Amino acid sequence: MSFQYFAGAACRALTARKDGPSLYEVCDPILRRPGSGDPHLSKFYRTALGNPALRALLRRAGLPELNDPAVLNALRDALVLARDNPTPDWEQVGRPVADLVDSVALHHPAPPRRTAAAAMPPAGEVDRVIRACGADLLGSFRRNGFIPTYAAFNLIGDPDMKGREVKMALQGLDARGYKNSTLLFNLARVFIARSPAAAVINPPWRGIAEPMWEPVQIRHRSAYYDAFFTEALLSYLETGLASSEQTSAARSAIAAMVEFCLTISREEVRGADGKSYNVVTALAPPPHPRFSRFFTQIKQDLGFGIYVPDCDTTACSFSAATQAGSDDPMLSQPLLDFYAGYQVRAGGNEPRVTVPINDNIDYEGGVATWIDSLAGERPYGNDLDPTLNLDVLEVSFRNLGRWQILETQARLDVVRRIVGFQQRLVLSGAFADPRSHIYYLPELYCAYFGRCYHAFMALPPAARQAIDPDGAFELIRLRVLAYVEDELVGREMNPFDAALALIALGHLGGAAASFAPAVHCIVTSFGEGGRRHPYRAYEWNKMKTPTRVLVGGPEVTSAFVLMGLALAKRVAVN
């Protein structure tokens, strides 16, 4: 969006006619200087919602129903209960906030159908973009000592978080600070979404993946990101387009990132079988996440001080290290024995999923996200994400022999149940519904299924038959490919969308003609990142609680574009 757009939107927000109490008129008497009760709730309010810029923007954002004293008092009573009761009834606390959230109408992006034909760019143009993206990743690693990723808060929240889901989150999350932030963020999003401030905080964009606006990006490092960048650099080396100097630099960066995943981010936990396992934590202890001093303090003030390992970061780290040829003894652990304790079985351990905000899907066979720390910490409760389960399958296929999966019936059963979970998800059509996903876009699910399918097809035929005797992978491939060719490539895209489409098409056997629109979009968008990067930052993954927190970065876009074009070059670019 242009400067003129933001200036006009801000002017309208600052001069709007006010009807009803504002967020601050509701909360200031209770939370600005409370004098008693839970100190974090008030600190969060002052830090995240009470800053001068947001106060000015929301000063005239009122809700007319709060002119009713009964409605206003019910909301204030809920905030007082959250402030003063050490163990409040969170359903009771959340009820008036949830009622307000249900008055908000948010929608997922719905790009128009693509009308203009797109010709396949020349091979030389594709090679130029691949080299630029590879140079972007290596240059970033050289400057920073790692490849950064960024987080950005979108205070308008996620369209899938309605009142029902807000109450689910308040009851299912564990850490008090995380409950507090979820409560107040969801209250604030009502005032934002129902006022002209929405145009400032949530401007429109092209395509599906949301762009990330630079002023609100928080730089950090995680093993999950290092695993992804490892795969991207391996892909760059496979293209043969890297110079000798770049090849050497890429190998050094890969070795350093694998060490970060398996050594610096290693954490010991206890499995459901009572055994000790080494897994990979979502955020290593300071100073390794590389937050600035300012954001380190902000993170503490906002209640995000506790991080625990997760099944996705562990699976992706093991996979990247395996692809890089690591022989770290940690990789010899039969990870499926550990994941079995986090696998949902209907009527058995379903209560493990305490935040079921995507309960439109059948969880049977899926592996939950968050791993209890050795101290028993579980700040996010637990949820279950379909794309994470693709990563568990992919790493299992890459370590099929090492973990003796075919020789161990219990491990083979874990894999088959995850395959069954994915088959039901896709055949029902739920994979294409954003509500089904906790941390990702449906389009990213398609790309990651392509990655998983590629690893599956690399197995010997007898192994594929043992894992998937009923042909589930072929059924899923056909459904996902049809969705990508019709719904993703058939609509207006941004370069991040296009890169995801190419990864899916390249791995799943897409028709040659379907590559051209995505490659064309990527090549014509080259340079949008300005002088520092080939492309701008887009939504890679997200948190739906405590509000919509996007994760991505310009380097992330470069990595996805590189991998997508590398596949297109191999299959469709002449």
C-alpha positions as CSV (number, residue, x, y, z in Angstrom):
1,M,0.0,0.0,0.0
2,S,1.2,3.5,-0.8
3,F,1.9,6.3,1.7
4,Q,-1.3,8.0,0.4
5,Y,-3.4,5.0,1.3
6,F,-2.1,4.8,4.9
7,A,-2.3,8.6,5.4
8,G,-5.9,8.6,4.3
9,A,-6.8,5.5,6.4
10,A,-5.2,7.0,9.5
11,C,-7.0,10.3,8.9
12,R,-10.3,8.6,8.8
13,A,-9.6,6.6,11.9
14,L,-8.5,9.7,13.8
15,T,-11.6,11.8,12.8
16,A,-14.3,9.1,12.9
17,R,-17.6,9.8,14.7
18,K,-17.4,8.0,18.1
19,D,-20.4,6.0,19.2
20,G,-20.1,4.2,22.5
21,P,-17.2,3.6,25.0
22,S,-13.7,3.0,23.6
23,L,-11.4,0.2,24.6
24,Y,-9.6,2.6,27.0
25,E,-12.8,3.9,28.5
26,V,-13.7,0.2,29.3
27,C,-10.3,-0.9,30.5
28,D,-8.4,2.1,32.0
29,P,-10.4,2.1,35.3
30,I,-9.7,-1.6,35.8
31,L,-6.2,-2.2,34.3
32,R,-4.2,1.0,33.9
33,R,-3.5,1.4,37.6
34,P,-5.1,-1.6,39.3
35,G,-3.2,-1.6,42.6
36,S,-4.1,-5.3,43.2
37,G,-4.7,-8.6,41.5
38,D,-2.7,-10.3,38.7
39,P,0.2,-7.9,37.9
40,H,0.8,-9.4,34.4
41,L,-2.7,-8.6,33.1
42,S,-2.2,-4.9,33.8
43,K,1.4,-4.9,32.5
44,F,0.2,-6.6,29.3
45,Y,-2.5,-4.0,28.9
46,R,-0.2,-1.1,29.3
47,T,2.6,-2.6,27.1
48,A,0.6,-4.1,24.2
49,L,-2.6,-2.1,24.1
50,G,-2.0,1.1,26.0
51,N,0.9,2.4,23.9
52,P,0.5,6.0,22.6
53,A,0.3,5.1,18.9
54,L,-2.5,2.6,19.4
55,R,-4.3,4.8,21.8
56,A,-4.4,7.6,19.3
57,L,-5.6,5.3,16.5
58,L,-8.4,3.8,18.6
59,R,-9.4,6.9,20.5
60,R,-12.6,7.3,18.5
61,A,-13.3,3.5,18.1
62,G,-16.4,2.9,20.2
63,L,-18.9,0.1,20.4
64,P,-22.6,1.3,20.6
65,E,-23.8,-1.8,22.5
66,L,-21.6,-0.7,25.4
67,N,-23.8,2.3,25.9
68,D,-26.1,-0.3,27.6
69,P,-24.9,-0.3,31.3
70,A,-25.7,-4.0,31.6
71,V,-23.5,-5.0,28.7
72,L,-20.7,-2.6,29.8
73,N,-20.8,-3.9,33.4
74,A,-20.8,-7.5,32.4
75,L,-17.6,-6.9,30.4
76,R,-16.0,-5.0,33.2
77,D,-16.9,-7.7,35.7
78,A,-15.2,-10.3,33.5
79,L,-12.0,-8.2,33.4
80,V,-12.1,-7.8,37.2
81,L,-12.6,-11.5,37.6
82,A,-9.5,-12.2,35.4
83,R,-7.5,-9.6,37.3
84,D,-8.4,-10.5,40.9
85,N,-9.1,-14.3,40.9
86,P,-5.9,-16.4,40.8
87,T,-7.9,-19.3,39.2
88,P,-10.9,-17.7,37.5
89,D,-13.5,-19.6,35.5
90,W,-12.1,-18.8,32.1
91,E,-15.4,-19.7,30.3
92,Q,-17.1,-17.1,32.5
93,V,-14.3,-14.5,31.9
94,G,-14.4,-15.1,28.2
95,R,-18.2,-15.1,27.6
96,P,-18.7,-11.3,27.2
97,V,-15.6,-10.9,25.1
98,A,-16.7,-13.9,22.9
99,D,-20.1,-12.3,22.4
100,L,-18.3,-9.1,21.1
101,V,-16.0,-11.2,18.9
102,D,-19.0,-12.8,17.3
103,S,-20.1,-9.3,16.1
104,V,-17.0,-9.1,13.9
105,A,-17.1,-10.3,10.3
106,L,-13.6,-11.2,9.0
107,H,-13.0,-13.1,5.9
108,H,-10.1,-15.1,4.4
109,P,-8.6,-13.7,1.1
110,A,-10.5,-14.7,-2.0
111,P,-8.4,-13.6,-5.0
112,P,-10.2,-13.1,-8.3
113,R,-9.9,-15.7,-11.1
114,R,-6.9,-15.1,-13.3
115,T,-8.0,-13.8,-16.7
116,A,-4.8,-13.0,-18.6
117,A,-2.7,-15.8,-20.1
118,A,0.8,-16.0,-18.9
119,A,3.7,-17.2,-21.0
120,M,6.6,-19.2,-19.5
121,P,9.6,-16.8,-19.0
122,P,12.9,-17.7,-20.7
123,A,15.2,-20.2,-18.9
124,G,17.8,-17.4,-18.5
125,E,15.4,-15.3,-16.5
126,V,14.6,-18.2,-14.2
127,D,18.3,-18.9,-13.6
128,R,18.8,-15.2,-12.8
129,V,16.1,-15.2,-10.1
130,I,17.4,-18.5,-8.6
131,R,21.0,-17.1,-8.4
132,A,19.7,-13.8,-6.8
133,C,17.7,-15.8,-4.2
134,G,20.7,-18.0,-3.4
135,A,22.9,-14.9,-3.1
136,D,20.3,-13.3,-0.8
137,L,20.3,-16.3,1.6
138,L,24.1,-16.6,1.6
139,G,24.6,-12.8,2.0
140,S,22.2,-12.7,4.9
141,F,24.0,-15.6,6.6
142,R,27.4,-13.8,6.1
143,R,26.1,-10.5,7.5
144,N,24.2,-11.9,10.5
145,G,25.9,-15.2,11.3
146,F,22.5,-16.8,10.7
147,I,19.5,-16.3,8.4
148,P,16.8,-14.4,10.3
149,T,13.1,-14.8,10.3
150,Y,10.6,-12.2,11.6
151,A,7.4,-12.2,13.6
152,A,4.7,-9.5,13.2
153,F,1.4,-9.0,15.1
154,N,-1.8,-8.4,13.2
155,L,-4.1,-7.1,15.9
156,I,-7.3,-7.6,13.9
157,G,-6.9,-11.3,14.6
158,D,-7.6,-14.4,12.5
159,P,-11.0,-15.0,10.7
160,D,-11.2,-18.5,12.2
161,M,-11.0,-17.2,15.8
162,K,-14.7,-16.5,16.6
163,G,-16.2,-16.3,20.0
164,R,-16.4,-20.1,20.4
165,E,-12.7,-20.5,19.6
166,V,-11.7,-17.7,21.9
167,K,-13.4,-19.5,24.8
168,M,-11.7,-22.7,23.8
169,A,-8.3,-21.1,23.9
170,L,-8.9,-19.4,27.2
171,Q,-9.8,-22.7,28.8
172,G,-7.2,-24.9,27.0
173,L,-4.1,-22.8,27.2
174,D,-2.0,-23.4,30.2
175,A,0.3,-20.4,31.0
176,R,-1.6,-17.6,32.8
177,G,0.3,-14.9,30.7
178,Y,-0.9,-16.5,27.5
179,K,-4.5,-16.6,28.7
180,N,-4.2,-12.9,29.7
181,S,-2.8,-11.9,26.2
182,T,-5.5,-14.0,24.4
183,L,-8.2,-12.3,26.4
184,L,-7.1,-8.7,25.9
185,F,-6.0,-9.1,22.2
186,N,-9.4,-10.5,21.4
187,L,-11.1,-7.7,23.2
188,A,-9.0,-5.1,21.3
189,R,-9.6,-6.7,17.9
190,V,-13.3,-6.0,18.2
191,F,-12.7,-2.3,18.5
192,I,-10.2,-2.4,15.6
193,A,-12.3,-4.5,13.2
194,R,-15.5,-2.4,13.7
195,S,-13.8,1.0,13.2
196,P,-11.9,2.8,10.4
197,A,-8.7,1.7,12.2
198,A,-9.1,-1.7,10.5
199,A,-8.0,-0.1,7.2
200,V,-4.7,0.9,8.8
201,I,-4.0,-2.3,10.7
202,N,-5.2,-4.7,8.1
203,P,-4.9,-3.2,4.6
204,P,-5.8,-5.3,1.5
205,W,-3.3,-7.3,-0.4
206,R,-2.9,-9.3,-3.6
207,G,-3.0,-13.1,-3.5
208,I,-3.4,-15.3,-0.4
209,A,-0.3,-15.2,1.7
210,E,-0.4,-12.0,3.8
211,P,2.4,-9.5,3.3
212,M,4.3,-8.5,6.5
213,W,4.7,-4.8,7.1
214,E,8.2,-3.9,8.0
215,P,7.6,-1.5,11.0
216,V,6.3,-4.3,13.2
217,Q,8.7,-7.1,12.4
218,I,10.6,-8.8,15.3
219,R,13.8,-10.6,14.1
220,H,14.7,-13.9,15.7
221,R,16.1,-17.4,15.1
222,S,14.7,-20.9,15.6
223,A,15.8,-24.4,14.7
224,Y,12.6,-24.7,12.6
225,Y,13.8,-21.9,10.4
226,D,17.4,-23.2,10.2
227,A,16.1,-26.6,9.1
228,F,14.1,-24.9,6.3
229,F,17.0,-22.8,5.2
230,T,19.2,-25.9,5.2
231,E,16.8,-27.5,2.7
232,A,16.8,-24.3,0.6
233,L,20.6,-24.2,0.3
234,L,20.8,-27.9,-0.5
235,S,18.3,-27.2,-3.3
236,Y,20.5,-24.3,-4.5
237,L,23.5,-26.6,-4.7
238,E,21.5,-29.2,-6.6
239,T,20.7,-26.6,-9.4
240,G,24.3,-26.3,-10.3
241,L,23.9,-22.5,-10.5
242,A,26.0,-21.7,-7.4
243,S,29.6,-20.5,-8.0
244,S,32.5,-22.3,-6.3
245,E,32.7,-19.6,-3.6
246,Q,28.9,-19.9,-3.0
247,T,29.1,-23.6,-2.9
248,S,31.8,-23.4,-0.1
249,A,29.8,-20.8,1.7
250,A,26.6,-22.8,1.5
251,R,28.2,-25.9,2.9
252,S,29.6,-24.0,5.8
253,A,26.2,-22.4,6.5
254,I,24.5,-25.8,6.3
255,A,26.9,-27.3,8.8
256,A,26.4,-24.4,11.2
257,M,22.6,-24.6,10.9
258,V,22.5,-28.3,11.5
259,E,24.6,-27.8,14.6
260,F,22.2,-25.1,15.8
261,C,19.3,-27.6,15.3
262,L,20.8,-30.7,16.9
263,T,23.2,-29.2,19.5
264,I,22.2,-25.7,20.6
265,S,18.4,-26.4,20.3
266,R,18.6,-29.9,21.8
267,E,16.4,-30.5,24.8
268,E,15.8,-33.7,26.9
269,V,12.2,-34.7,27.6
270,R,10.4,-37.8,28.9
271,G,8.2,-39.9,26.6
272,A,4.9,-41.5,27.4
273,D,6.8,-44.8,27.6
274,G,8.9,-43.4,30.5
275,K,12.1,-43.2,28.4
276,S,14.3,-40.2,27.9
277,Y,14.4,-38.6,24.4
278,N,16.4,-35.7,22.9
279,V,14.1,-33.4,20.9
280,V,14.4,-29.9,19.4
281,T,13.0,-26.9,21.2
282,A,11.0,-24.2,19.5
283,L,13.2,-21.4,20.8
284,A,16.7,-22.1,22.3
285,P,17.7,-20.3,25.5
286,P,19.2,-16.8,25.3
287,P,21.2,-15.4,23.6
288,H,20.6,-17.9,20.7
289,P,17.2,-16.7,19.5
290,R,19.0,-13.4,18.7
291,F,16.2,-11.1,19.8
292,S,17.3,-7.5,20.2
293,R,17.5,-6.3,23.8
294,F,14.4,-4.2,23.3
295,F,12.3,-7.1,22.1
296,T,13.7,-9.5,24.7
297,Q,12.2,-7.2,27.4
298,I,8.9,-6.7,25.4
299,K,8.6,-10.5,25.0
300,Q,8.9,-11.0,28.8
301,D,6.4,-8.2,29.5
302,L,3.9,-9.7,27.1
303,G,4.0,-13.1,28.8
304,F,5.9,-15.1,26.2
305,G,8.7,-16.1,28.4
306,I,8.3,-19.9,28.4
307,Y,9.0,-22.0,25.3
308,V,8.8,-25.7,25.0
309,P,9.8,-28.2,22.3
310,D,7.4,-29.1,19.6
311,C,7.0,-32.1,17.3
312,D,7.2,-30.0,14.1
313,T,10.5,-28.4,14.9
314,T,11.9,-31.7,15.9
315,A,10.8,-33.5,12.7
316,C,12.0,-30.8,10.4
317,S,15.4,-30.5,12.2
318,F,15.9,-34.3,12.0
319,S,14.9,-34.3,8.3
320,A,17.2,-31.4,7.3
321,A,20.1,-33.0,9.2
322,T,19.4,-36.3,7.5
323,Q,19.4,-34.6,4.1
324,A,22.7,-32.8,4.9
325,G,24.4,-36.2,5.7
326,S,24.7,-35.6,9.4
327,D,25.8,-38.7,11.5
328,D,24.8,-37.1,14.9
329,P,23.9,-40.0,17.2
330,M,20.7,-38.0,18.1
331,L,19.3,-39.0,14.7
332,S,19.4,-42.7,15.6
333,Q,16.6,-42.3,18.1
334,P,13.5,-44.0,16.8
335,L,11.5,-40.8,16.9
336,L,8.2,-42.6,16.2
337,D,8.4,-44.3,19.6
338,F,8.2,-40.8,21.1
339,Y,5.6,-39.5,18.7
340,A,3.4,-42.5,19.5
341,G,2.7,-40.9,22.9
342,Y,1.4,-37.7,21.2
343,Q,-0.7,-39.5,18.6
344,V,-4.5,-39.2,19.1
345,R,-6.6,-42.3,19.3
346,A,-10.3,-41.9,19.3
347,G,-11.7,-42.5,22.7
348,G,-8.2,-42.8,24.2
349,N,-6.0,-39.7,24.5
350,E,-8.3,-37.2,22.8
351,P,-8.1,-34.9,25.8
352,R,-4.4,-34.3,24.9
353,V,-5.8,-31.7,22.4
354,T,-6.8,-29.0,24.8
355,V,-7.2,-26.2,22.2
356,P,-9.4,-27.8,19.5
357,I,-10.1,-24.7,17.5
358,N,-9.9,-26.8,14.3
359,D,-12.3,-29.5,15.6
360,N,-14.0,-29.5,12.2
361,I,-11.5,-32.3,11.3
362,D,-11.1,-35.8,12.7
363,Y,-8.0,-35.9,14.9
364,E,-7.8,-39.7,15.0
365,G,-4.2,-40.7,14.0
366,G,-2.8,-37.2,14.1
367,V,0.2,-36.2,16.3
368,A,-0.3,-33.2,18.6
369,T,2.0,-30.2,18.4
370,W,3.6,-29.3,21.8
371,I,5.9,-31.4,23.8
372,D,5.9,-31.3,27.6
373,S,9.2,-30.1,29.0
374,L,11.1,-32.2,31.5
375,A,9.6,-29.8,34.2
376,G,6.1,-30.6,32.9
377,E,5.6,-27.1,31.4
378,R,2.9,-26.9,28.7
379,P,2.2,-23.2,28.2
380,Y,0.2,-23.5,25.0
381,G,-1.9,-26.4,26.1
382,N,-1.9,-28.6,23.0
383,D,-3.4,-28.5,19.5
384,L,-3.1,-30.6,16.3
385,D,-2.0,-29.4,12.9
386,P,-2.3,-31.3,9.6
387,T,0.9,-29.9,8.1
388,L,2.9,-30.9,11.1
389,N,1.8,-34.4,10.5
390,L,3.1,-34.3,6.9
391,D,6.5,-33.4,8.4
392,V,6.4,-36.4,10.7
393,L,5.7,-38.7,7.8
394,E,8.5,-37.1,5.7
395,V,11.2,-37.5,8.3
396,S,10.0,-41.1,8.9
397,F,10.4,-41.9,5.2
398,R,13.9,-40.5,5.2
399,N,14.8,-42.6,8.2
400,L,12.8,-45.7,7.4
401,G,15.8,-48.1,7.6
402,R,17.6,-46.3,10.4
403,W,14.5,-46.5,12.7
404,Q,13.6,-50.0,11.5
405,I,10.0,-48.9,10.8
406,L,9.1,-51.8,8.6
407,E,10.6,-54.2,11.0
408,T,8.8,-52.8,14.0
409,Q,5.0,-53.2,13.9
410,A,4.3,-50.5,16.5
411,R,6.2,-47.9,14.5
412,L,4.6,-48.9,11.2
413,D,1.2,-48.6,12.9
414,V,2.0,-45.0,13.9
415,V,2.9,-44.2,10.3
416,R,-0.2,-45.8,8.9
417,R,-2.5,-44.0,11.3
418,I,-1.0,-40.7,10.3
419,V,-1.6,-41.6,6.6
420,G,-5.2,-42.5,7.5
421,F,-5.5,-39.1,9.2
422,Q,-4.3,-37.3,6.0
423,Q,-6.5,-39.4,3.7
424,R,-9.7,-38.5,5.7
425,L,-8.7,-34.8,5.8
426,V,-8.1,-34.6,2.0
427,L,-11.0,-36.8,0.8
428,S,-13.4,-34.7,3.0
429,G,-12.1,-31.5,1.3
430,A,-11.2,-30.1,4.7
431,F,-7.6,-29.6,3.7
432,A,-8.7,-26.6,1.6
433,D,-10.5,-24.9,4.5
434,P,-8.2,-22.5,6.4
435,R,-10.1,-23.4,9.6
436,S,-8.6,-26.9,9.4
437,H,-5.1,-25.6,9.9
438,I,-3.6,-24.2,13.1
439,Y,-0.3,-22.7,11.9
440,Y,-0.3,-22.8,8.1
441,L,-2.2,-21.9,4.9
442,P,-3.9,-24.6,2.9
443,E,-1.6,-23.6,0.1
444,L,1.4,-24.4,2.2
445,Y,-0.2,-27.7,3.2
446,C,-0.2,-28.5,-0.6
447,A,3.4,-27.6,-1.0
448,Y,4.4,-29.7,2.1
449,F,2.4,-32.6,0.9
450,G,4.4,-32.4,-2.3
451,R,7.6,-32.5,-0.2
452,C,6.3,-35.5,1.7
453,Y,5.1,-37.3,-1.4
454,H,8.6,-36.9,-3.0
455,A,10.2,-38.6,0.1
456,F,7.5,-41.4,-0.1
457,M,8.1,-42.0,-3.8
458,A,11.9,-42.3,-3.2
459,L,11.3,-45.4,-1.2
460,P,11.5,-48.9,-2.8
461,P,8.1,-50.2,-4.1
462,A,7.9,-52.9,-1.4
463,A,8.3,-50.3,1.3
464,R,5.6,-48.0,-0.2
465,Q,3.2,-51.0,-0.4
466,A,3.9,-51.9,3.3
467,I,3.2,-48.3,4.4
468,D,0.2,-47.6,2.1
469,P,-1.4,-50.8,1.0
470,D,-4.7,-49.0,0.0
471,G,-3.1,-46.4,-2.2
472,A,-4.0,-43.4,0.0
473,F,-1.0,-41.3,-1.3
474,E,-2.2,-41.5,-4.9
475,L,-5.7,-40.5,-3.9
476,I,-4.3,-37.5,-1.9
477,R,-2.0,-36.6,-4.7
478,L,-4.8,-36.3,-7.2
479,R,-7.0,-34.2,-4.9
480,V,-4.2,-31.8,-3.9
481,L,-3.0,-31.4,-7.4
482,A,-6.4,-30.6,-8.7
483,Y,-6.8,-28.0,-6.0
484,V,-3.5,-26.4,-6.8
485,E,-4.1,-26.3,-10.6
486,D,-7.6,-24.9,-10.3
487,E,-7.8,-22.8,-7.1
488,L,-4.2,-21.7,-6.6
489,V,-2.8,-21.3,-10.1
490,G,-6.2,-20.3,-11.5
491,R,-6.4,-17.2,-9.3
492,E,-4.4,-14.0,-8.8
493,M,-1.2,-14.8,-6.9
494,N,1.7,-13.0,-5.2
495,P,5.2,-14.5,-5.5
496,F,4.9,-16.4,-2.3
497,D,1.7,-18.1,-3.4
498,A,3.4,-18.8,-6.7
499,A,6.4,-20.5,-5.1
500,L,4.1,-22.7,-3.0
501,A,2.2,-23.7,-6.2
502,L,5.5,-24.6,-8.0
503,I,6.7,-26.8,-5.1
504,A,3.4,-28.7,-5.2
505,L,3.2,-28.9,-9.0
506,G,6.9,-30.0,-9.3
507,H,6.6,-32.8,-6.8
508,L,3.1,-34.0,-7.7
509,G,3.4,-34.2,-11.5
510,G,1.5,-31.1,-12.5
511,A,0.7,-30.4,-16.1
512,A,3.4,-28.5,-17.9
513,A,1.1,-25.6,-18.7
514,S,0.1,-25.1,-15.1
515,F,3.7,-24.0,-14.2
516,A,3.7,-20.9,-16.5
517,P,1.4,-18.6,-14.5
518,A,3.4,-19.2,-11.2
519,V,6.8,-18.8,-12.9
520,H,5.6,-15.7,-14.7
521,C,4.3,-14.2,-11.4
522,I,7.7,-14.8,-9.7
523,V,9.8,-13.4,-12.5
524,T,7.7,-10.3,-13.0
525,S,7.6,-9.6,-9.2
526,F,11.4,-9.8,-9.0
527,G,12.8,-6.7,-7.3
528,E,9.7,-5.9,-5.1
529,G,11.9,-6.3,-2.0
530,G,13.8,-3.1,-2.9
531,R,17.5,-2.7,-2.7
532,R,18.1,-5.3,0.1
533,H,16.2,-8.4,-1.1
534,P,14.7,-9.8,-4.3
535,Y,11.2,-10.2,-2.6
536,R,9.3,-8.8,0.3
537,A,8.2,-10.8,3.4
538,Y,5.0,-12.8,3.4
539,E,3.1,-15.1,5.7
540,W,4.8,-18.4,6.0
541,N,3.2,-19.7,9.2
542,K,1.2,-18.1,12.0
543,M,-0.2,-18.3,15.4
544,K,-4.0,-17.9,15.8
545,T,-3.6,-17.2,19.5
546,P,-3.2,-14.9,21.3
547,T,-3.9,-12.9,18.1
548,R,-2.8,-13.3,14.5
549,V,1.0,-13.5,14.7
550,L,2.6,-13.9,11.3
551,V,6.1,-15.4,10.8
552,G,8.1,-15.0,7.6
553,G,10.7,-12.7,6.1
554,P,12.2,-11.6,2.8
555,E,14.8,-14.4,3.1
556,V,12.0,-16.9,3.6
557,T,10.4,-15.7,0.4
558,S,13.7,-16.1,-1.4
559,A,14.1,-19.6,-0.1
560,F,10.6,-20.7,-1.2
561,V,11.1,-19.0,-4.6
562,L,14.4,-20.7,-5.1
563,M,13.0,-24.2,-4.3
564,G,9.9,-23.6,-6.4
565,L,11.9,-22.4,-9.4
566,A,14.4,-25.2,-9.0
567,L,11.6,-27.7,-9.4
568,A,10.0,-25.8,-12.3
569,K,13.4,-25.7,-14.0
570,R,13.7,-29.4,-13.8
571,V,10.2,-30.2,-15.0
572,A,8.8,-27.4,-17.1
573,V,11.2,-24.6,-18.0
574,N,12.9,-25.1,-21.4
